[in-house]
Amino acid sequence: MTKLAIVGLGVMGKNHYRVLKNMKVEPAALCDAVVKEHDGKSVYADYKKMYEEIKPDAVIIAVPTFLHKEVAEFFINKGVDIFLEKPAADKVEDAIYLSKLAEEKGVKSAVGHIERFNPVVRELKKELAGKELYTISVTRVGPFPPRIADVGILTDLAVHDIDLIRFLTGSEIKKCSIYKSQKIHDHHEDNAVLSFELENEIVANITTNWLTPFKKRRIEVSAKEGYYDADLMGQDLKEFSAFQANNSYVVRDCIVFKGEPLKFELEAFLSYLKSGERGDLATIEDSLKTLKILSL
């Protein structure tokens, strides 16, 4: 059985632990610089000591973004497979370095772009297959989360949707314009609108902020064959089609088998460790493409 450890027990690290436990997968070790104990288990303060004593086969790295390169580099050099929470790094050059290092060392790696495993996104991708796409619009807004101190909204939230636009359309981004402002965050942007031109004459946009009093997560896609409205939180998907001259249309509720995206993502990672087939797991290269767009 794969010995899997978690490094970083912030919100996402604890979520990984909870989901793994529900999947009957017992982490071999936990590590965090601050947390001393979790769920009755002692927690290593030093990931290097954890490695020397436990020798994990794979690690989930959920430390703050600015520490990704340091921690991932250590484990890659030890030949340990890694799952990095998004984004892969806080700098383009660091993501490039990690991607090359993982390939050089023959280490399996994945980046946690969890929305790829949202059941409504997976169903939407199936619905869009083979269709001529016109536009894709993503809204990801909500109140300011005090836990976010090291990055702004582009790195925390927009990375999800840049990746989703590429994932859902199967097209690369050719041009991008980013408009942002800082209203309430101490150091980073908290309000942004992003516009894109993709291959195949697809245009896209993202609206994201920490200024809205309620959470909203929505993807709307216009295609030649119909219009799709996906609610990422409710995991509901509607298709509007068969448009008539009198502005009438047919509405279809698409079947979505709901579930927890993180569970599906972790199942895919564990399967990848065994089989070498990554499925829909994001690569460091995927994350790198997103980081390059945000660095423009």
FIVOLUM-806627 format. One record per residue: residue number from 1; x, y, z of N, C-alpha, C, O in turn. Coordinates in steps of 0.1 Angstrom, whole numbers. Each point is the difference from the previous one (the first is absolute). Example, Ala and Ser with C-alpha at 12.3 -4.5 7.8 and 13.67 -1.06 7.14 Angstrom:
<1; <132; -57; 78>; <-9; 12; 0>; <9; 12; 0>; <10; 0; 7>>
<2; <-14; 11; -14>; <9; 11; 0>; <-8; 11; 8>; <5; 11; 1>>
% end
This chain:
<1; <8; -12; 0>; <-8; 12; 0>; <9; 13; 0>; <10; 0; 7>>
<2; <-15; 10; -14>; <8; 12; -1>; <0; 7; 13>; <-11; 2; 7>>
<3; <23; 3; -2>; <1; 7; 12>; <-1; 15; -4>; <9; 6; -6>>
<4; <-20; 0; 10>; <-4; 14; -4>; <1; 9; 12>; <-6; -3; 10>>
<5; <13; 14; -11>; <1; 10; 11>; <-6; 13; -5>; <-1; 3; -12>>
<6; <-3; 5; 22>; <-5; 14; -3>; <10; 10; 7>; <3; -1; 12>>
<7; <1; 10; -20>; <9; 11; 5>; <-8; 13; -1>; <-3; 5; -11>>
<8; <-1; 1; 22>; <-8; 12; 1>; <-14; -3; 4>; <-7; -7; -7>>
<9; <3; 12; 19>; <-13; -3; 6>; <-8; 12; 2>; <-6; 3; 10>>
<10; <6; 6; -21>; <-9; 11; 0>; <-14; -5; -4>; <-3; -12; 1>>
<11; <-5; 20; -7>; <-13; -4; -4>; <0; -11; -10>; <-7; -10; 2>>
<12; <15; 11; -13>; <0; -10; -10>; <7; -13; 5>; <-5; -11; -3>>
<13; <15; 12; 11>; <7; -12; 5>; <-10; -8; 9>; <0; -12; -1>>
<14; <-7; 19; 9>; <-10; -7; 9>; <-11; -6; -8>; <-5; -11; 3>>
<15; <1; 18; -14>; <-10; -6; -9>; <5; -13; -7>; <-7; -10; -1>>
<16; <20; 10; -3>; <6; -12; -6>; <-1; -11; 11>; <-3; -12; -4>>
<17; <7; 15; 16>; <0; -10; 10>; <-14; -6; 3>; <-2; -12; 0>>
<18; <-8; 21; 1>; <-14; -4; 2>; <-5; -9; -11>; <-5; -11; 3>>
<19; <8; 15; -15>; <-5; -8; -12>; <7; -14; -1>; <-6; -10; -2>>
<20; <19; 10; 5>; <7; -12; -1>; <-5; -10; 11>; <-1; -12; -2>>
<21; <-1; 17; 14>; <-6; -8; 11>; <-13; -6; -4>; <-3; -12; 3>>
<22; <-6; 20; -9>; <-13; -5; -5>; <1; -10; -11>; <-8; -8; -2>>
<23; <20; 8; -5>; <2; -9; -11>; <7; -13; 6>; <4; -9; -7>>
<24; <-2; 9; 20>; <7; -11; 7>; <15; -1; -3>; <6; -10; 0>>
<25; <-1; 22; -4>; <15; 1; -2>; <6; 7; 11>; <-3; 12; 3>>
<26; <12; -19; 5>; <6; 6; 12>; <13; 6; -4>; <10; -7; -4>>
<27; <-8; 21; 5>; <13; 6; -3>; <11; -6; 9>; <-2; -2; 11>>
<28; <13; 0; -17>; <11; -6; 7>; <6; 10; 10>; <6; -4; 10>>
<29; <-7; 17; -13>; <5; 11; 9>; <-6; 13; -4>; <-4; 2; -11>>
<30; <4; 7; 21>; <-4; 14; -2>; <11; 9; 4>; <8; -3; 9>>
<31; <-7; 14; -16>; <10; 10; 3>; <-5; 14; -1>; <-7; 4; -9>>
<32; <11; 4; 19>; <-4; 15; 0>; <9; 7; 9>; <3; -5; 11>>
<33; <1; 17; -15>; <9; 8; 8>; <-7; 6; 13>; <8; 3; 9>>
<34; <-21; -3; -9>; <-7; 6; 12>; <-8; -10; 7>; <0; 0; 12>>
<35; <-8; -8; -19>; <-9; -9; 6>; <8; -12; 6>; <9; -6; -6>>
<36; <-12; 4; 19>; <7; -11; 8>; <-7; -13; 0>; <7; -11; 1>>
<37; <-20; 11; -2>; <-8; -12; 1>; <-13; 2; -9>; <-5; 11; 0>>
<38; <1; -22; -6>; <-12; 1; -8>; <-7; -13; 0>; <6; -11; -3>>
<39; <-19; 11; 7>; <-8; -12; 0>; <7; -11; 9>; <-1; -12; -3>>
<40; <7; 17; 14>; <6; -10; 9>; <13; -5; -4>; <6; -9; 6>>
<41; <0; 14; -17>; <13; -4; -5>; <10; 11; 2>; <-3; 11; -2>>
<42; <15; -15; 5>; <11; 9; 1>; <4; 5; -14>; <-1; -8; -10>>
<43; <6; 20; 9>; <3; 6; -13>; <15; 4; 0>; <5; 7; 9>>
<44; <2; -11; -20>; <14; 4; -1>; <1; 15; -3>; <-9; 6; -7>>
<45; <18; 0; 13>; <3; 15; -3>; <9; 2; -11>; <1; 10; -6>>
<46; <7; -20; 3>; <11; 1; -11>; <-3; -11; -10>; <1; -12; 3>>
<47; <-3; 16; -16>; <-3; -10; -10>; <12; -8; -3>; <-1; -12; -5>>
<48; <13; 17; 7>; <12; -8; -3>; <1; -11; 10>; <4; -11; -3>>
<49; <-7; 14; 16>; <1; -11; 10>; <-11; -10; -3>; <2; -12; 2>>
<50; <-14; 17; -6>; <-11; -9; -3>; <5; -10; -11>; <-3; -12; 1>>
<51; <9; 17; -11>; <5; -8; -11>; <10; -11; 5>; <-2; -12; -3>>
<52; <11; 16; 11>; <11; -9; 4>; <-6; -11; 9>; <5; -11; -1>>
<53; <-16; 14; 8>; <-6; -10; 9>; <-10; -9; -6>; <-2; -12; 3>>
<54; <-6; 18; -12>; <-11; -7; -6>; <2; -5; -14>; <-5; -11; -4>>
<55; <14; 18; -4>; <3; -4; -14>; <-14; -2; -8>; <-2; -10; -5>>
<56; <-6; 21; 4>; <-12; -1; -8>; <3; -3; -15>; <10; 4; -5>>
<57; <-20; -10; -1>; <1; -2; -15>; <-5; 12; -7>; <4; 3; -11>>
<58; <-14; 4; 17>; <-6; 12; -6>; <-4; 10; 11>; <-2; -4; 11>>
<59; <2; 17; -15>; <-4; 10; 9>; <-10; 9; -6>; <1; 4; -12>>
<60; <-11; 1; 20>; <-8; 11; -4>; <5; 13; 6>; <2; 0; 13>>
<61; <2; 9; -21>; <6; 13; 5>; <-10; 11; 0>; <-5; 4; -11>>
<62; <1; 0; 23>; <-11; 10; 1>; <5; 12; 9>; <-7; 6; 8>>
<63; <20; -3; -10>; <6; 11; 8>; <-3; 13; -8>; <-5; -1; -11>>
<64; <7; 13; 17>; <-2; 12; -7>; <8; 0; -13>; <10; -6; -1>>
<65; <-16; 13; -9>; <6; 0; -14>; <14; 3; -1>; <8; -6; -7>>
<66; <-3; 16; 15>; <14; 4; -1>; <10; -10; 5>; <12; 1; -3>>
<67; <-17; -12; 10>; <8; -11; 4>; <0; -12; -9>; <7; -10; 2>>
<68; <-15; 11; -13>; <-2; -12; -9>; <13; -5; -6>; <3; -12; 1>>
<69; <5; 22; -6>; <13; -4; -6>; <9; -7; 10>; <5; -11; -4>>
<70; <-3; 16; 15>; <9; -5; 10>; <-4; -14; 4>; <8; -9; 0>>
<71; <-21; 7; 3>; <-5; -13; 5>; <0; -10; -11>; <4; -12; 2>>
<72; <-10; 16; -13>; <-1; -10; -12>; <14; -4; -5>; <2; -12; -3>>
<73; <7; 21; 3>; <14; -3; -5>; <6; -11; 9>; <7; -9; -5>>
<74; <-9; 11; 18>; <6; -10; 9>; <-5; -14; -2>; <8; -10; -2>>
<75; <-21; 9; 0>; <-6; -14; -2>; <3; -5; -13>; <2; -12; -2>>
<76; <-2; 20; -9>; <3; -5; -13>; <14; -5; 0>; <2; -11; -6>>
<77; <7; 18; 12>; <14; -5; 0>; <1; -13; 8>; <10; -8; -2>>
<78; <-19; 5; 11>; <0; -13; 7>; <-8; -11; -8>; <-1; -11; 5>>
<79; <-4; 15; -17>; <-7; -10; -8>; <-14; -3; 5>; <-6; -10; -3>>
<80; <0; 20; 11>; <-13; -2; 5>; <-10; 7; -9>; <2; 12; -4>>
<81; <-13; -19; 0>; <-10; 6; -8>; <-8; 11; 7>; <-1; -1; 13>>
<82; <-3; 11; -20>; <-6; 12; 7>; <-14; 4; -6>; <-2; -1; -12>>
<83; <-6; 5; 21>; <-13; 7; -4>; <2; 14; 6>; <0; 2; 13>>
<84; <0; 8; -21>; <2; 14; 4>; <-14; 7; -1>; <-6; 0; -10>>
<85; <2; 7; 21>; <-11; 8; -1>; <3; 11; -9>; <11; 5; -2>>
<86; <-22; 0; -5>; <2; 11; -10>; <4; 13; 7>; <-4; 2; 11>>
<87; <11; 7; -19>; <7; -3; -12>; <13; -7; 3>; <4; -2; 12>>
<88; <3; -3; -22>; <12; -8; 2>; <11; 8; 8>; <7; -6; 8>>
<89; <-7; 19; -11>; <10; 9; 7>; <-5; 14; -1>; <-10; 3; -7>>
<90; <17; 6; 14>; <-4; 14; -1>; <7; 8; -10>; <-3; 11; -3>>
<91; <13; -18; -4>; <8; 7; -10>; <0; -10; -12>; <2; -12; 1>>
<92; <-2; 18; -13>; <1; -8; -13>; <13; -8; 0>; <-1; -12; -3>>
<93; <12; 18; 6>; <13; -7; -1>; <0; -11; 10>; <7; -10; -3>>
<94; <-13; 11; 15>; <0; -11; 9>; <-9; -12; -5>; <4; -12; 2>>
<95; <-15; 15; -9>; <-8; -11; -5>; <7; -7; -12>; <-1; -12; -1>>
<96; <8; 20; -7>; <8; -6; -11>; <11; -9; 6>; <2; -11; -5>>
<97; <4; 15; 16>; <11; -8; 7>; <-6; -13; 5>; <6; -10; -2>>
<98; <-18; 11; 9>; <-6; -12; 6>; <-4; -10; -11>; <1; -12; 1>>
<99; <-6; 17; -12>; <-5; -8; -11>; <12; -8; -6>; <-1; -12; -2>>
<100; <12; 19; 0>; <12; -6; -6>; <6; -10; 10>; <4; -11; -4>>
<101; <-4; 14; 17>; <6; -8; 10>; <-8; -13; 1>; <6; -11; 1>>
<102; <-19; 12; -1>; <-9; -12; 2>; <2; -9; -12>; <1; -13; 2>>
<103; <0; 18; -14>; <3; -8; -12>; <13; -7; 1>; <2; -11; -3>>
<104; <8; 19; 7>; <14; -5; 1>; <1; -12; 10>; <7; -9; -2>>
<105; <-14; 11; 13>; <1; -10; 11>; <-10; -12; -2>; <0; -9; 8>>
<106; <-9; 10; -18>; <-10; -10; -3>; <-10; -1; 11>; <-6; -10; 3>>
<107; <2; 22; 3>; <-9; 1; 11>; <-14; 3; -6>; <-2; 9; -8>>
<108; <-8; -16; 13>; <-14; 3; -4>; <-4; 13; 7>; <2; 1; 12>>
<109; <-9; 8; -19>; <-4; 13; 6>; <-13; 4; -5>; <-4; -3; -11>>
<110; <-4; 10; 20>; <-13; 5; -4>; <-2; 13; 8>; <6; 2; 11>>
<111; <-14; 7; -17>; <-4; 12; 7>; <-15; 0; 2>; <-8; -4; -8>>
<112; <5; 9; 20>; <-14; -1; 5>; <-10; 10; -6>; <-5; 9; 7>>
<113; <2; -10; -20>; <-10; 8; -6>; <-13; -7; 2>; <-5; -7; -9>>
<114; <-1; 8; 21>; <-11; -8; 4>; <-13; 1; -8>; <-7; -10; -1>>
<115; <5; 22; -5>; <-12; 1; -7>; <-2; -9; -12>; <-11; -2; -5>>
<116; <23; -3; 0>; <-1; -10; -11>; <-8; -12; 4>; <-6; -7; -8>>
<117; <5; 5; 21>; <-7; -12; 5>; <-13; 3; 7>; <-7; -9; 6>>
<118; <2; 21; -8>; <-13; 4; 4>; <-10; -8; -10>; <2; 1; -12>>
<119; <-11; -9; 17>; <-9; -7; -8>; <-7; 8; -11>; <-2; -5; -11>>
<120; <-2; 17; 14>; <-6; 8; -10>; <9; 4; -11>; <-4; 2; -12>>
<121; <17; 1; 15>; <10; 3; -10>; <2; -12; -9>; <2; 1; -12>>
<122; <-1; -13; 18>; <3; -12; -8>; <-12; -3; -9>; <2; -4; -12>>
<123; <-14; 7; 16>; <-12; -2; -8>; <0; 10; -11>; <-4; -3; -12>>
<124; <7; 16; 15>; <0; 10; -10>; <11; -3; -11>; <-3; 2; -11>>
<125; <14; -7; 15>; <10; -3; -10>; <-5; -11; -10>; <3; 1; -12>>
<126; <-10; -11; 18>; <-6; -10; -9>; <-10; 6; -10>; <0; -3; -11>>
<127; <-8; 12; 17>; <-11; 7; -9>; <7; 8; -11>; <-6; 1; -11>>
<128; <17; 5; 14>; <6; 9; -10>; <9; -7; -10>; <3; 6; -11>>
<129; <-1; -19; 13>; <9; -8; -9>; <-6; 1; -14>; <-12; -4; -3>>
<130; <20; 8; -7>; <-4; 0; -14>; <-9; 12; -4>; <-3; 1; -12>>
<131; <0; 8; 21>; <-8; 11; -3>; <9; 12; -4>; <11; 1; 4>>
<132; <-17; 8; -12>; <7; 12; -4>; <-2; 11; 11>; <-11; 5; 1>>
<133; <21; -1; 6>; <-1; 9; 11>; <2; 14; -4>; <9; 3; -9>>
<134; <-17; 6; 15>; <1; 14; -3>; <6; 8; 11>; <11; 7; -2>>
<135; <-17; -8; 14>; <5; 7; 11>; <-1; -8; 13>; <-8; -9; 1>>
<136; <17; 12; 9>; <-1; -6; 13>; <2; 11; 10>; <10; 7; 0>>
<137; <-19; -6; 10>; <1; 10; 10>; <-1; -6; 14>; <-8; -9; 3>>
<138; <18; 13; 6>; <1; -6; 13>; <-2; 11; 10>; <7; 10; -1>>
<139; <-15; -13; 11>; <-2; 10; 12>; <4; -8; 12>; <-5; -11; 3>>
<140; <15; 17; 5>; <4; -6; 13>; <2; 11; 10>; <11; 7; 0>>
<141; <-21; -4; 7>; <0; 11; 10>; <-4; -4; 14>; <-6; -11; 1>>
<142; <9; 19; 8>; <-5; -3; 14>; <7; 10; 10>; <7; 9; -4>>
<143; <-10; -11; 17>; <5; 9; 10>; <15; -3; 2>; <5; -11; -3>>
<144; <2; 21; 9>; <15; -2; 2>; <2; -10; 10>; <-5; 0; 11>>
<145; <14; -10; -14>; <4; -10; 10>; <12; 4; 8>; <11; 1; -6>>
<146; <-11; 2; 19>; <11; 5; 7>; <12; -9; 0>; <11; 5; 2>>
<147; <-13; -18; -5>; <11; -9; 0>; <10; 2; -11>; <12; -4; 0>>
<148; <-16; 12; -11>; <8; 2; -11>; <8; 13; 2>; <-5; 11; 0>>
<149; <18; -13; 3>; <9; 12; 2>; <12; 1; -9>; <5; 10; -2>>
<150; <-1; -22; -4>; <13; 0; -8>; <-2; 3; -15>; <9; 2; -7>>
<151; <-22; -3; 2>; <-2; 2; -14>; <-13; 8; -2>; <-8; 1; 9>>
<152; <7; 4; -21>; <-13; 7; -4>; <-10; -9; -6>; <2; -12; -2>>
<153; <-12; 18; -3>; <-12; -7; -6>; <4; -7; -13>; <-5; -11; -3>>
<154; <15; 16; -4>; <4; -6; -13>; <6; -13; 3>; <-3; -10; -7>>
<155; <12; 9; 16>; <7; -12; 4>; <-9; -10; 7>; <2; -12; -1>>
<156; <-11; 17; 10>; <-8; -8; 8>; <-12; -6; -8>; <-3; -12; 1>>
<157; <-4; 21; -8>; <-12; -5; -7>; <0; 0; -15>; <-4; -10; -6>>
<158; <10; 20; 0>; <0; 0; -15>; <7; -12; -6>; <-3; -4; -11>>
<159; <13; -1; 18>; <8; -12; -5>; <-10; -11; -3>; <2; -8; -9>>
<160; <-12; 6; 18>; <-10; -11; -3>; <-6; 2; -13>; <-1; -10; -8>>
<161; <-3; 22; 4>; <-9; 2; -11>; <8; 2; -13>; <-5; -4; -11>>
<162; <17; 8; 12>; <9; 0; -12>; <2; -14; -4>; <0; -4; -12>>
<163; <3; -5; 22>; <2; -14; -3>; <-13; -6; -6>; <0; -8; -9>>
<164; <-12; 11; 15>; <-12; -5; -4>; <-3; 4; -15>; <-6; -8; -7>>
<165; <9; 20; 4>; <-3; 4; -14>; <8; -8; -10>; <-5; -5; -10>>
<166; <18; 2; 13>; <8; -8; -9>; <-5; -15; 1>; <-1; -6; -11>>
<167; <-3; 1; 23>; <-4; -13; 1>; <-13; -3; -7>; <-2; -10; -7>>
<168; <-8; 19; 8>; <-13; -2; -6>; <0; 2; -15>; <-7; -7; -7>>
<169; <15; 16; 2>; <0; 3; -14>; <10; -8; -8>; <-2; -3; -12>>
<170; <12; -2; 19>; <11; -7; -7>; <8; 9; -9>; <7; -5; -9>>
<171; <-8; 18; 11>; <7; 10; -8>; <10; 8; 9>; <-3; 2; 12>>
<172; <14; 2; -18>; <9; 8; 7>; <-3; 15; -1>; <-7; 4; -10>>
<173; <11; 4; 20>; <-3; 14; 0>; <11; 7; -8>; <12; -1; 2>>
<174; <-17; 10; -11>; <9; 7; -9>; <3; 14; 5>; <11; 5; -1>>
<175; <-21; 2; 6>; <1; 14; 5>; <-8; 1; 13>; <-10; -7; 3>>
<176; <15; 16; 6>; <-6; 2; 13>; <1; 15; 4>; <10; 6; -2>>
<177; <-21; -1; 8>; <1; 13; 6>; <-5; -1; 14>; <-11; -7; 3>>
<178; <18; 12; 7>; <-4; -1; 14>; <-2; 14; 6>; <9; 9; -1>>
<179; <-21; -7; 7>; <-3; 13; 7>; <-2; -3; 14>; <-9; -9; 4>>
<180; <16; 15; 5>; <-1; -3; 14>; <1; 12; 9>; <4; 11; -4>>
<181; <-9; -12; 17>; <1; 11; 9>; <1; -6; 14>; <-3; -12; 3>>
<182; <7; 20; 7>; <2; -4; 14>; <-10; 9; 8>; <3; 12; 1>>
<183; <-13; -18; 5>; <-10; 8; 7>; <1; -2; 16>; <-1; 9; 7>>
<184; <2; -22; -3>; <0; -2; 14>; <12; -9; 5>; <2; 0; 12>>
<185; <5; -7; -21>; <11; -8; 4>; <12; 9; 4>; <2; 10; -7>>
<186; <6; -14; 16>; <11; 8; 5>; <11; 1; -10>; <6; 11; -2>>
<187; <-3; -21; -6>; <12; 0; -8>; <-3; -4; -15>; <9; 2; -8>>
<188; <-20; -9; 5>; <-2; -5; -13>; <-13; 4; -6>; <-9; 5; 6>>
<189; <7; -8; -19>; <-12; 3; -7>; <-11; -9; 5>; <2; -11; 3>>
<190; <-14; 17; -3>; <-12; -8; 5>; <-12; 1; -10>; <-11; -4; 4>>
<191; <14; 10; -15>; <-11; 2; -10>; <6; -1; -14>; <10; 8; -3>>
<192; <-15; -16; -6>; <6; -1; -13>; <-10; -5; -11>; <-10; -7; 3>>
<193; <12; 12; -15>; <-7; -5; -12>; <11; -4; -10>; <9; 8; -3>>
<194; <-10; -20; -2>; <10; -5; -10>; <-8; -3; -13>; <-10; -6; 0>>
<195; <16; 10; -11>; <-5; -3; -13>; <10; -8; -9>; <12; 3; 1>>
<196; <-17; -12; -9>; <9; -9; -7>; <-5; -2; -15>; <-12; 0; -3>>
<197; <22; -2; -5>; <-3; -5; -14>; <7; -14; -1>; <12; -1; 3>>
<198; <-19; -9; -6>; <5; -14; -1>; <1; -4; -15>; <-4; 7; -9>>
<199; <11; -18; 8>; <0; -6; -14>; <-15; -3; -4>; <-9; -1; 8>>
<200; <7; -1; -21>; <-13; -4; -5>; <-10; 11; 2>; <-12; -2; 0>>
<201; <17; 15; 1>; <-9; 12; 0>; <-9; -1; 12>; <-12; 5; 0>>
<202; <16; -11; 11>; <-8; 0; 13>; <5; 12; 8>; <11; 3; 2>>
<203; <-21; 4; 4>; <3; 11; 9>; <-5; -4; 14>; <-10; -7; 1>>
<204; <17; 12; 9>; <-4; -4; 14>; <3; 12; 9>; <7; 9; -3>>
<205; <-14; -10; 15>; <3; 10; 10>; <-2; -6; 14>; <-7; -10; 2>>
<206; <14; 16; 8>; <-2; -4; 14>; <-3; 13; 8>; <7; 10; -1>>
<207; <-17; -11; 9>; <-2; 10; 10>; <2; -6; 14>; <-6; -10; 4>>
<208; <15; 16; 4>; <3; -5; 13>; <3; 11; 10>; <6; 10; -4>>
<209; <-11; -12; 16>; <3; 10; 11>; <-3; -6; 14>; <-6; -10; 1>>
<210; <11; 18; 8>; <-2; -3; 15>; <-9; 11; 6>; <1; 3; 11>>
<211; <-9; 3; -20>; <-8; 11; 4>; <-15; -3; 1>; <-8; 9; 5>>
<212; <4; -20; -10>; <-14; -4; 0>; <-4; -7; 13>; <7; -9; 5>>
<213; <-18; 12; 1>; <-4; -5; 13>; <-4; -15; 0>; <-2; -6; 11>>
<214; <0; 0; -23>; <-4; -14; -1>; <9; -7; -10>; <5; 7; -9>>
<215; <-3; -20; 10>; <8; -7; -10>; <-8; -3; -12>; <-12; -4; 0>>
<216; <18; 5; -12>; <-6; -4; -12>; <11; -6; -9>; <10; 6; -2>>
<217; <-13; -18; -3>; <9; -7; -9>; <-7; -5; -12>; <-8; -9; 1>>
<218; <10; 15; -12>; <-8; -3; -12>; <8; 0; -13>; <9; 8; -2>>
<219; <-13; -17; -7>; <6; -1; -13>; <-11; 1; -10>; <-10; -8; 1>>
<220; <11; 17; -11>; <-10; 1; -11>; <7; -2; -13>; <10; 7; -3>>
<221; <-15; -16; -5>; <6; -2; -13>; <-10; 1; -11>; <-11; -6; 0>>
<222; <15; 14; -10>; <-8; 1; -12>; <6; -8; -12>; <12; 2; -3>>
<223; <-20; -11; -3>; <5; -8; -11>; <-10; 1; -11>; <-11; 5; 2>>
<224; <15; -9; -14>; <-8; 0; -11>; <-13; -8; 2>; <-11; 3; -5>>
<225; <13; -14; 13>; <-11; -9; 2>; <-9; 3; 12>; <-10; -6; 2>>
<226; <14; 16; 6>; <-8; 3; 12>; <8; 8; 10>; <12; 4; -2>>
<227; <-18; -1; 13>; <6; 8; 11>; <-1; -8; 13>; <-10; -7; 3>>
<228; <21; 7; 5>; <1; -8; 12>; <3; 9; 12>; <8; 9; -1>>
<229; <-15; -12; 12>; <1; 7; 12>; <3; -9; 11>; <-8; -9; 4>>
<230; <21; 9; 2>; <4; -9; 10>; <2; 7; 13>; <7; 10; 1>>
<231; <-13; -15; 10>; <1; 5; 13>; <10; -9; 7>; <-3; -12; 3>>
<232; <15; 17; 0>; <11; -9; 6>; <-3; -3; 14>; <5; -11; 5>>
<233; <-12; 19; 3>; <-3; -2; 14>; <-12; -10; 1>; <1; -10; 8>>
<234; <-11; 12; -15>; <-12; -9; 0>; <2; -12; -8>; <-8; -10; 1>>
<235; <18; 10; -10>; <3; -11; -9>; <-12; -3; -9>; <-4; -11; -2>>
<236; <-2; 22; -3>; <-11; -1; -9>; <4; 5; -14>; <7; 10; -1>>
<237; <-12; -16; -10>; <3; 3; -13>; <-13; 1; -9>; <-7; -10; 0>>
<238; <5; 21; -7>; <-11; 1; -9>; <5; 3; -14>; <10; 7; -2>>
<239; <-17; -13; -8>; <2; 3; -14>; <-12; 8; -5>; <-11; -5; 2>>
<240; <14; 15; -10>; <-11; 8; -7>; <3; -2; -15>; <11; 4; -5>>
<241; <-21; -9; -2>; <2; -3; -14>; <-12; 1; -8>; <-11; 4; 5>>
<242; <12; -8; -18>; <-12; 0; -9>; <-6; 14; 0>; <-12; 1; 2>>
<243; <20; 9; -4>; <-5; 14; -1>; <-9; 2; -11>; <3; -4; -12>>
<244; <-14; 12; 14>; <-10; 3; -10>; <0; 15; -3>; <6; 8; 7>>
<245; <-12; -5; -18>; <-1; 14; -5>; <-7; 9; 10>; <2; 12; 1>>
<246; <-11; -18; 7>; <-8; 8; 10>; <7; 1; 13>; <-6; 3; 10>>
<247; <19; -7; -10>; <8; 1; 13>; <-3; -11; 10>; <4; 1; 11>>
<248; <-11; -11; -15>; <-3; -12; 9>; <12; -10; -1>; <8; 1; -10>>
<249; <-7; -9; 19>; <11; -10; 0>; <-4; -12; 9>; <-10; 1; 8>>
<250; <18; -11; -9>; <-2; -12; 8>; <10; -1; 11>; <12; 3; -2>>
<251; <-17; -6; 15>; <9; -1; 11>; <1; -14; 4>; <-10; -7; 2>>
<252; <23; 2; 0>; <2; -14; 4>; <9; 0; 13>; <10; 6; 0>>
<253; <-15; -12; 10>; <8; -2; 12>; <9; -12; -2>; <-4; -12; -1>>
<254; <17; 14; 0>; <10; -11; -3>; <2; -8; 13>; <0; 6; 11>>
<255; <1; -19; -12>; <2; -8; 11>; <15; 1; 5>; <9; -2; -7>>
<256; <-8; 6; 20>; <13; 1; 6>; <0; -9; 13>; <-8; 2; 9>>
<257; <17; -11; -8>; <2; -8; 12>; <9; 7; 9>; <12; 0; -1>>
<258; <-18; 6; 11>; <7; 9; 9>; <9; -7; 10>; <-2; -12; 3>>
<259; <12; 19; 1>; <10; -5; 10>; <11; 10; 3>; <0; 11; -5>>
<260; <9; -15; 14>; <10; 9; 4>; <12; 0; -10>; <6; -10; -2>>
<261; <-3; 21; -4>; <11; 1; -10>; <13; -5; 6>; <8; -7; -7>>
<262; <-4; 11; 19>; <13; -4; 6>; <1; -16; 1>; <11; -5; -2>>
<263; <-22; -1; 4>; <0; -15; 1>; <4; -6; -14>; <8; -9; -1>>
<264; <-15; 15; -9>; <3; -5; -14>; <14; 3; -4>; <6; -8; -7>>
<265; <-1; 20; 11>; <14; 3; -3>; <10; -9; 7>; <10; -4; -7>>
<266; <-12; 1; 19>; <9; -9; 8>; <-1; -14; -5>; <10; -7; -1>>
<267; <-22; 3; -3>; <-1; -14; -6>; <8; 0; -13>; <7; -10; -3>>
<268; <-7; 21; -5>; <8; 0; -13>; <15; 0; 3>; <7; -6; -7>>
<269; <-3; 13; 18>; <14; 1; 3>; <5; -14; 5>; <11; -4; -4>>
<270; <-19; -3; 13>; <4; -13; 4>; <1; -10; -11>; <9; -8; -1>>
<271; <-19; 9; -9>; <0; -8; -11>; <13; 3; -9>; <6; -9; -5>>
<272; <-3; 21; 4>; <12; 5; -8>; <13; -6; 6>; <9; -4; -8>>
<273; <-8; 4; 21>; <11; -6; 7>; <2; -15; -4>; <11; -5; -1>>
<274; <-22; -2; 0>; <0; -14; -2>; <2; -4; -15>; <8; -8; -4>>
<275; <-15; 16; -5>; <-1; -4; -14>; <9; 8; -9>; <3; -4; -11>>
<276; <0; 16; 16>; <7; 10; -9>; <-9; 7; -10>; <5; 9; -7>>
<277; <-18; -11; 8>; <-10; 7; -8>; <-5; 12; 7>; <-6; -2; 11>>
<278; <9; 14; -15>; <-4; 12; 8>; <-15; 4; -3>; <-5; 8; 8>>
<279; <-1; -13; -18>; <-14; 4; -3>; <-1; 16; -1>; <7; 6; -8>>
<280; <-16; 0; 16>; <-2; 14; -1>; <8; 8; 10>; <-2; 12; 1>>
<281; <11; -18; 6>; <8; 7; 9>; <9; 11; -7>; <5; -3; -10>>
<282; <-5; 15; 16>; <8; 11; -6>; <15; -3; 2>; <4; -5; 10>>
<283; <4; 9; -20>; <14; -2; 1>; <7; 13; 5>; <-7; 11; 1>>
<284; <19; -12; 3>; <7; 13; 3>; <1; 9; -12>; <-1; 12; 2>>
<285; <2; -18; -14>; <-1; 8; -12>; <-13; 7; -2>; <0; 12; -4>>
<286; <-11; -18; 8>; <-13; 7; -1>; <0; 12; 9>; <-4; 11; -3>>
<287; <9; -13; 16>; <1; 11; 9>; <9; 11; -5>; <-2; 12; 3>>
<288; <13; -16; -9>; <10; 9; -5>; <-7; 9; -11>; <3; 12; 0>>
<289; <-11; -17; -8>; <-7; 8; -11>; <-9; 10; 7>; <-1; 12; -5>>
<290; <-5; -15; 16>; <-9; 9; 7>; <9; 11; 6>; <-4; 12; -1>>
<291; <15; -16; 7>; <9; 10; 7>; <5; 10; -11>; <2; 12; 3>>
<292; <2; -17; -15>; <5; 9; -10>; <-10; 10; -4>; <3; 12; -3>>
<293; <-16; -16; 2>; <-11; 9; -3>; <-1; 11; 11>; <-1; 12; -4>>
<294; <2; -16; 16>; <-2; 10; 11>; <12; 9; 1>; <-1; 11; 7>>
<295; <13; -15; -12>; <12; 8; 1>; <1; 11; -12>; <9; 8; 0>>
<296; <-19; -9; -9>; <0; 10; -11>; <-2; 14; 4>; <0; 9; -8>>
% end
